[in-house]
Amino acid sequence: MGKRFSSKELYELRNSIPIHVLIETQLGIPAKISEGVFRFLCPLCNEFQTAVNPKTNLSRCFRCEKNFNTIDMVMICHNTDFVDSVKYLQTILK
């Protein structure tokens, strides 16, 4: 069985959708600007000790020490598997 998604497709999904936009507008995760930093409620530990790195398009929770990309966020927030999360993000890009 071949790959379901190409490396290029996955790279685009992880980098073309700004993670702060995904968090706030698509997933509806509570978010705020605190001390000039975009913070969101971690979907794992429910703390605001988080940040987003726009250069890498990754987010991090410093409390539970987890890093998230766009696919990870959808998997956790929608409780879906990898394939369904990728398909969801593909609908956003269209």
Backbone as a ProteinNet text record, in pm:
[ID]
protein_1_A
[PRIMARY]
MGKRFSSKELYELRNSIPIHVLIETQLGIPAKISEGVFRFLCPLCNEFQTAVNPKTNLSRCFRCEKNFNTIDMVMICHNTDFVDSVKYLQTILK
[TERTIARY]
85	0	89	60.9	139.5	100.5	175.4	144.5	12	-63.4	-192.6	-175.7	-74.4	-48.3	99.6	128.5	268.5	334.3	465.3	541.1	512.6	497.3	468.4	333.1	231.9	98.9	103.5	171.8	179.8	258.3	364.9	443.6	356.7	278.5	191.1	86.9	28.1	-72.9	-13.2	110	175.4	224.1	242.5	304.9	221.3	121.7	42.6	-72	-117.3	-226.1	-160.8	-165.9	-105.2	-168.6	-84.9	-137.1	-219.9	-185.1	-264.9	-404.8	-416.4	-547.6	-628.1	-563.6	-630.1	-682.7	-598.4	-635.4	-756	-750.4	-852.5	-980.3	-968.2	-1088.8	-1148	-1064.2	-1116.4	-1149.2	-1063.6	-1083.5	-1155.4	-1163.5	-1235.9	-1172.7	-1042.8	-972.6	-961.5	-995.6	-979.4	-834.9	-821.5	-688.7	-688.7	-568.9	-554.4	-412.1	-393.3	-259.6	-219.4	-109	-60.6	87.2	121.9	259.2	312.1	224.4	260.7	275.1	236.1	249.5	111.5	88.1	-36.1	-33.3	-133.3	-143.8	-279.8	-283.2	-406.7	-419.3	-539.8	-565.4	-520.9	-421.1	-368.9	-480.9	-502.5	-608.7	-576.9	-453.8	-416.7	-422.2	-363.2	-356.3	-442.8	-507.1	-596.1	-528.4	-405.6	-331.7	-300.9	-279.3	-244.7	-93.5	-13.2	132.4	181	136	158.7	213.1	260.5	306.5	307	314.2	320.9	446.3	518.1	634.9	596.8	577	535	640.5	766.7	873.1	864.9	828.5	820	675.8	580.2	437.7	405.9	473.2	448.3	399.9	327.9	286	341.5	350.7	408.1	336.2	315.9	268.2	388	422	536.2	500.2	374.2	328.7	341.3	282.2	289.5	403.3	476.5	595.5	567.3	454.8	418.1	427.8	475.6	476.7	364.1	305.6	195.8	217.7	189.2	176.1	26.9	-8.5	-150.8	-222.7	-156.3	-218.4	-240.3	-139.8	-153	-271.4	-283.8	-393	-529.6	-546.8	-676	-700.8	-599.1	-614.3	-661.2	-600.4	-635.2	-772.5	-795.9	-920.3	-1044.2	-1029.8	-1144.4	-1149.3	-1048	-1039.7	-1050.7	-969.7	-969	-831.5	-825.9	-697.6	-623	-503.5	-417.4	-483.6	-537.7	-596.3	-713.6	-804.3	-919.5	-877.4	-774.2	-724.7	-663.8	-589.4	-531.7	-643	-743.4	-856.4	-928.5	-944.4	-1006.5	-924.4	-793.1	-707.8	-707.8	-720.8	-728.1	-851.1	-962.1	-1082.2	-1062.2	-979.9	-951.9	-869	-775.7	-687.4	-760.1	-867	-937.5	-1010.6
-118.3	0	123.9	217.3	339.1	440.8	548.9	656.3	720.5	755.9	818.9	967.3	1031.2	1172.7	1189.8	1276.4	1300.3	1388.2	1383.9	1468.4	1615.2	1648.7	1787.2	1832.1	1746.5	1778.8	1802.7	1714.1	1726.3	1850.2	1880.1	2000.1	2124.6	2126.4	2241	2258.1	2149	2157.1	2203.3	2163.1	2203.4	2348.1	2403.4	2535.4	2644.3	2609	2710	2766.9	2692.7	2739.7	2792.7	2923.5	2977.2	2912.4	2857	2779.8	2865.6	2994	3078.1	3101.3	3108.7	3124	2995	2881.8	2752.9	2739.1	2771.7	2759.5	2846.4	2970.9	3067.1	3060.4	3051.1	3061.6	2928	2830.6	2702.9	2605.8	2601.9	2506.2	2566.6	2698.1	2765.3	2749.2	2732.4	2720.3	2859.5	2875.5	3006.5	3055.9	3182.5	3240.1	3385.6	3438.3	3577.7	3622.8	3753.7	3810.5	3850.5	3795.6	3825.6	3860	3978.8	4027.3	4025.8	4056.8	4062.3	3926.9	3820.1	3684.8	3622.1	3559.2	3485.4	3360.7	3347.5	3231.1	3165	3035.8	2959.7	2859.3	2814.9	2715.7	2579.3	2521	2391.8	2287.2	2217.8	2117.3	1993	1980.3	1863.8	1891.5	2004.8	2030.5	2149.2	2217.9	2330.5	2446.4	2474.9	2588.9	2687	2812.4	2915.8	2939	2846.8	2860.9	2812.3	2881.4	2838.8	2953.9	2921.3	3022.2	2960.8	3048.9	3008.3	3069.5	2989.6	3040.3	3057.5	3182.5	3203.7	3161.6	3159.8	3119.8	2971.6	2889.8	2745.5	2697.2	2785.2	2752.6	2637.5	2638.9	2539.5	2609.1	2535.8	2588.3	2496.4	2551.3	2474.2	2507.4	2404.6	2422.8	2398.9	2500.3	2489.1	2415	2404	2331.9	2181.5	2130.1	1985.5	1948.3	2050.6	2032.9	1960.5	1994.2	1934.3	2038.6	1994.6	2076.8	2029.4	2122.6	2089.5	2154.1	2079.1	2139.2	2140.8	2186.3	2199.1	2064.2	1961.1	1828.7	1776.9	1794.1	1751.4	1819.6	1949.5	2026.3	1972.6	1944.9	1892.8	1754.3	1670.9	1536	1542.8	1631.5	1641.8	1706	1817.5	1892.4	1823.9	1757.6	1690.7	1541.8	1494.9	1353.9	1265	1298.7	1223.6	1162.7	1068.5	1008	1097.4	1055.9	1134	1160.7	1056.8	1068.9	1166.9	1153.5	1243.5	1387.2	1402.7	1536.5	1603	1526.9	1580.4	1619.4	1535.7	1566.9	1693.6	1712.2	1833.4	1956.2	1950.1	2063.7	2090.4	1986.8	2006	2087	2069.8	2147.7	2295.9	2324.4	2463.8	2531.4	2458	2515.8	2543	2471.3	2486.3	2615.9
0	0	0	-89.4	-99.8	5.7	5.7	100.5	64.6	164.7	142.8	109.1	171.9	150.7	119.2	24.1	-10.8	95.8	99.6	192.2	164.5	37.4	-1.7	53.5	42.3	94.7	245.6	316.7	461.9	502.8	431	458.8	441.6	333.5	307.3	417.6	464	569.6	702.2	728	852.6	848.6	728.8	719.8	653	574.9	503.3	585.5	683.5	769.2	897.4	920.2	1042.6	1166.1	1251	1364.8	1459.9	1475.4	1565.1	1508.2	1376.6	1312.7	1329.1	1307.8	1325.5	1468.4	1565	1706.4	1739.5	1697	1738.8	1656.3	1524.1	1441.4	1398.3	1369.5	1322	1435.7	1535.4	1644.4	1764.3	1768.7	1876.6	2013.8	2018	2145.3	2206.9	2333.7	2397.8	2383.3	2343.4	2321.5	2364.8	2390.1	2429.6	2398.9	2399	2389.1	2530.5	2577.9	2712.5	2703.4	2753.1	2746.6	2604	2508.3	2367.5	2300.1	2367.6	2314.3	2299.1	2183.8	2161.9	2249.9	2334.2	2422.9	2400.6	2418.2	2400.1	2513.1	2536.6	2640.1	2586.8	2650.5	2604.8	2608.8	2496.7	2495	2577.8	2623.8	2705.3	2854.6	2898	3042.4	3086.9	2992.7	3021.9	3094.1	3056	3110.9	2998	3035.1	2937.1	2928.7	2975	2968.3	2832.5	2728.4	2591.2	2507.9	2390.7	2295.7	2156.7	2058.2	1918.3	1858.9	1780.1	1709.5	1562.7	1516.6	1378.9	1276.3	1314.8	1220.9	1186.5	1284.4	1261.4	1245.9	1275.2	1273.9	1369.7	1483.6	1587.8	1713.2	1793.5	1922.8	2030.5	2150.5	2261.1	2390.5	2470.9	2606.8	2697.9	2775.2	2864.7	2992.9	3022.5	3141.7	3121.2	3012.4	2987.8	2892.1	2846.1	2762.9	2631.2	2568.6	2440.6	2329.9	2213.6	2093	2002.5	1929.6	1840.1	1704.1	1598.1	1466.2	1433.9	1316.4	1283	1285	1236.6	1233.2	1375.7	1460.1	1600.5	1668.1	1645.2	1708.9	1670.1	1541.7	1495.8	1555.3	1557.4	1613.6	1758.5	1836.3	1978.5	1998.5	1931.6	1954.6	1897.5	1785.7	1724.3	1758.2	1831.6	1868.1	1743.6	1642.5	1517.6	1494.7	1402.6	1369.5	1269.5	1236.4	1148.6	1012.8	950.8	817	818.2	912	918.2	950.1	1029.6	1061.7	938.7	861.7	737.7	640.9	627.1	537.7	582.3	712.6	765.3	726.4	745.5	711.6	561	481.1	336.2	297.4	369.7	340.4	372.5	472	508.6	399.7	341.8	239	108	81.9	-46.8	-57.5
[MASK]
++++++++++++++++++++++++++++++++++++++++++++++++++++++++++++++++++++++++++++++++++++++++++++++

